[in-house]
Each structure stands twice: as structure tokens, then as C-alpha cells.
Amino acid sequence: MIEQPDCNLNENEAILTTLVRVKGSNLCNVVSVKTSRPIDRKLWIECSKALSRIHVGPPLRIGDVVCKNILNTGVDIICTKNI
């Protein structure tokens, strides 16, 4: 049986992974984050600019929301590392 590709996939969308600065931690200066679902690649630069202004503080757990509804896209930025 041949698998059919998912028709809902858009090749212009992908998960954005990046770093956000951490304030008040002796362990690390940055933490890795990602979008909760794929977003249009054209928004990646604007998302990165918005996230460059954010500082988060410990404790952080995997899955914690760092930024809710970034750029009014309905997509959250979530933490991918425990601090």
C-alpha cells in the first residue's frame, strides 16, 4: 500500500527553533525554544526580532510557554529544556 502525503502540509511552514535569553541563572545564559506548531517561514525574522527582546527567568520546564500568541499568529513559543 502506498502512503499518501498529508494534504494539509504547507511547504512554506515549519517549526521555528531558536534561543531566548535567561536572566538570573548561574547555569546558562540562553534556553532553547520552539513554536508550538508550524508557522510561515516569512514570519521567522519578525519572530526572531520579537524573541530577542524577551528575557525569561528560572525555573523553566520543558513545555512552559515563553511567549503566547507570537505576532498574533495563534502560535505559542515553548521551552525545550529544563533550567
C-alpha positions, -999 to 999 in steps of 0.1 A, spaced: 0 0 0 14 34 -10 12 62 17 -4 94 6 12 126 17 -7 148 42 -27 173 21 -27 198 50 11 203 49 23 236 35 59 236 23 62 273 34 55 264 70 79 248 95 87 247 132 109 276 143 136 267 168 157 294 184 172 307 217 158 331 243 180 348 269 178 337 305 181 362 333 191 352 369 206 317 362 241 306 371 237 275 348 232 291 314 226 324 296 201 311 270 174 284 267 162 267 235 126 273 224 104 263 195 70 271 181 41 250 192 31 244 156 45 252 122 44 289 111 50 306 78 88 309 71 82 346 60 74 353 97 107 338 111 127 370 110 99 390 127 95 363 153 133 363 160 132 401 164 104 398 189 121 370 208 153 389 210 136 414 234 125 386 258 143 376 289 130 346 309 138 336 344 142 302 360 127 278 368 118 267 333 104 233 324 100 216 290 67 227 276 64 260 295 50 288 274 76 316 270 56 337 246 19 333 240 4 341 206 35 355 190 28 381 163 -9 373 167 -5 340 148 -21 319 175 12 301 179 30 299 213 67 297 219 75 268 242 106 259 262 125 228 251 149 225 281 147 223 319 165 250 338 
